[in-house]
């Protein structure tokens, strides 16, 4: 499983498939914790949609180039990198 709650944060670890979307939503509702993307690889669009709707505080820098350059700015500022 690539979505977990650890050390007071919701962590995305490695590649995050669509099967983890429900777990992510459940953790966001239950914990209202920051999102740690330090070890995040590829992220499925279903998880991205949940994150864009929930807008949790984000910490860490993703290892995946696309997530780091395109997704992270959306989550932090609402705009993609240009």
N, C-alpha and C positions, 0 to 999 in steps of 0.2 A: 504494500500500500504506500502510495506516494504522498498522502495527506495525513498529517498527524498533529496532535497537540502535545508539545513538549517544551519545558522550560518557560512556561507562561506565554507561549506564542503558537499560532497555527503555522506549521511548517509544510512547505511543498518541497519534496525531495525527489530529485531525478526527473524522469519524464512523467507527466501527470495525465493519465488517460481519462476518457469520458466516464469510465466506471467509478472514478473517485469524485464525481461532481456532487452526488448526494451526501457523501461524507463531508466534503468541504462546506456545503450549505449547513449541515447539521452542526459542525464545529463553530461556524460563524455565529449561528443563532445561540448556541449554548454558552460560548465563552466570551464573545465580544472582545477578543484578544487581538494583538497586532499580528500581522502576517509576515512571516520570515521567508524571504525568497532566496536566501544565501545559497542554497543547494538546488535550486529549481532548474530543471532542464526544459524540455519542450512542454508546453501547456496546451491542452485541448481547448477549443473554443467554448465548450460548455462551461468549463471552470472559469475562463476569462469573463464570460457573461455574468456569472455569479459574483465574481470579484468587482466588476464594474457596477453592478447593482448595489452591492454591500458597501463598497469603498472603505475597507478596513485600513487602519494605519499600517504602513509598509516599512519593513526594515530589511536590511541586507541587500546585496547586489547579486542578481542571478548570474549563473555561469553561462547560460544559453544567450547567445548574441541577440537573437530576435526578442526574447523576453526582456533582456536588459535594455535594448535600444528602443523598442516599440511599446511593449506592454507596461514596463515600469513607469515611464512618463505618463501614460494614460491613467494609471492608478494613483500616481502622486499629484498630477497637475491637471488631468483631464484632456491632455493634448499629446498626440504622438510626436516623437522627435522629428525634426526636419533636417 
